Amino acid sequence: MKRPRLTARSANPENRWIEQVEVFARQEPTKAMASAAGLGLLLNLLPMSGVLGRVLRAALKPALLGLGIYKGVELYRSRRKAA
């Protein structure tokens, strides 16, 4: 079986990693599918919804407060111009 080669070496480490994953998937499709299924199962078992929920709630409250203040100032300025 002819092994595919990386055509251009990328200076960006993320692109190089993606290229290596693509080459691995072409060389070993069964192992790549098993790895993807295992990773998917692992991510499904982790309590990510709780972690993400806490992070979003922590970030969402200040964002909503800032948006409320912005809209309040905007409303104040529009009423001040009208008067």
N, C-alpha and C positions, 0 to 999 in steps of 0.2 A: 504494500500500500504506500502510495506516495504521500509524504508528509507535507502539509502546507507550511510555508515559511512566512514570517512577518515581512511585509514588503518594505515598510518605512519605519524606522525607529523613531518613536515619538519622544520628545523631550519631556512631555508632561507625564508624570508617573501614573495618573489615573487612566490616561489613554493607553499607556503601555500595559497596564493591568487588564484593561478591557480587551486589548488585542490578544493577550496571553490566554484569557478565558475563552475567546472565540476560537483560537487555535486548539485549545484543549477540547472544546465541544466538538470540533470537526474530527479530531484524532480519536477521541474516546466518547462517542455519543451516549453509550450506555452508562458509563460512569458519570457523565455530565447530567443526565436525566436523574440518576439516583441521588446525586449530590443536590440537585435543585429540589427534588421531592423531600429529601431529608431536611434541608434548610427551611423549606416551606412548613413542614411539620413542626420543626423547632420554633419557628416564629409564631405559629398558630398556638403552641402550648404556652408561650411566654405571656405574662400578664401585660401586654403592651397597651391594651385599652385603658387600664388603670393608670399606667405611667403617662400615656399621651393625654388622658383626661386631666390629670393633675397639672401637666405642663400647660395645656391649653387654658385651663381655668386660671392659672397663675398669670398667664400672658394676656388673657382676654379681659380681665377686670381692669387693669390699667389702660388698655387700649380703649375700652368703652368709656372709661372716665375721661380720657383725653378727648375722645370724639364728642362727648357731652359738653365738655368745657368749650371746645371749638365751636360747636353749634350754638351754645349760649352766647358767646362773644359775637358770633355772626348775627344772631337775632338782635342783640343789643345794638350793634352798629346799624343794622337796617332800620330799626325803629328810631334811632337817633337821627339818621339822615331824613326820614319821613317827617319828623317834627320840626 
